[in-house]
Amino acid sequence: MYHTTGFSRDELLELCADVAAATDGVGKSPWPPILSLYRSVVVTLTYLRRNRVQVELAETYEVSQSTISRAIGRLIPILKERLQGNVPTADELEPSRQDILDGSPLPCWSWASNPRLYSGKHKTTGLSVQVACTLDGSRAWVSDAIDGSRHDSFAVNDSDVLVTLDPRNGVGDKGYVGHGMLTPYKKPAGGELNEWQKGYNIQINKIRWVIAQVIANLKTWRILHTDYRRPLKTFSETISCVIALHFYRMTRE
């Protein structure tokens, strides 16, 4: 199941034990009995890891699509709550350490009723998160999701990460200009950058490639990389669940 869910069988059994412990004594089990706890966990992780269409999962497990939907809808909040302790918070970042920041879009279907989701920069609808990592990419932090229309400059302030970090130790792209961070120079209106400014930008970008790798690793959870198809009101909770699973998985490596 590793290539399907991202977890070994032993790790899946540990997650099942966590879910069972979280729901012990609450009466009727939240997962569909026809699937069992183990298969419900596998279905949920497969959906998050591969963003498979629910009717396909229903055919694979020989149940109805509504059964798959119930398993996913009921286990996501339980997994999120159970694994939340593995997620780094902004106040755990070290102010004296240099960190790289970047924003990342998380696409969903085109929701015409909510124009705040549309990102002009990325030409798609969805939410977005801020991501931070060290210069070697060994540690990361991910913010709560906000509307995709919000610029990185707004998002980084909204996340309060700069309250913890010393902005002078932060490295970002041009979207963070004005926050006291190390950022590339913007081309002046009607003008060109000097040669030393171009050279400076090249050096900044050589440092920033690490954050792209960290984000790509996070988006091996395809639910964050391809269009989210469940109701929009469930997206933020799903994102939080995936982030919790991602950091939980990192503790197992």
C-alpha positions, 0 to 999 in steps of 0.5 A, a space after each residue: 500500500 506504500 505507493 498508493 497511500 504513502 504509508 507502510 502496512 505497519 504505519 497504516 495499522 498505527 493510524 488505525 489504532 489512533 483512529 480507534 482510540 480517538 473514537 472509543 466510547 463514542 457509540 457507533 463507529 464513524 467509518 462505514 461497517 462494510 469497509 472496516 476501519 483498515 479499508 476506510 483509512 486506506 481509502 481516505 489516504 488513497 484519496 488524499 495521496 492520489 486525488 482519485 475520483 470517488 466512483 473509481 475507489 467505489 469500483 475498486 472496493 466494490 462498494 457504493 460511491 456514497 460509502 466512499 464519500 462517508 468514509 472520507 468525510 468522517 475520517 479526515 477530521 479525525 486524522 486531522 485532530 489526532 495528528 495535529 501535534 506533529 505540525 510545526 507552528 510559527 512560534 516554533 521557528 527560530 528567529 535567529 535562523 535564516 528561513 526561505 518563504 514562499 506561497 503556493 496555490 492549492 487549486 479547486 474547481 472554478 467556484 463562480 460564486 466566490 471570486 475571492 478564490 481566483 488568483 490572477 498570478 496563477 490563473 486558477 481558483 483555489 486557496 493558498 498557503 505560506 511555506 517556510 524552510 531552512 536553507 537546507 530544506 530540512 525543516 518546514 512550516 505551513 500556514 493555514 490556507 487563505 483565499 487564493 486571490 490574496 497576494 503573498 505580501 498580505 498572506 505572510 502578514 496574515 500568518 503572523 510568521 514575521 512576528 516570530 521570525 526576524 524579517 532580516 533573516 528571511 529570504 523570499 521572492 519579489 512578492 515579499 518586497 517591503 517586508 525587510 526580507 532578502 528579495 530580488 530587485 524588481 525591474 524599475 518602470 520603464 527601465 532595466 536592472 543594473 548588472 550587479 542587480 541582475 547578479 544579485 537576483 541570480 544569487 537569491 534565486 540559487 538560494 530559493 530553489 530549496 523552497 520549491 523542492 519542499 513545496 513539491 514534496 508537500 504536493 506529492 499529496 495530489 489533493 493539494 496539486 490537482 483540482 479539489 472536487 469535494 464541497 468547498 466548505 471541506 477544503 480547508 479542513 482537508 488541507 489541514 489534515 494533509 499537512 498533519 499527515 505530511 509532517 507525521 510521515 516525516 517523523 516516521 522517516 
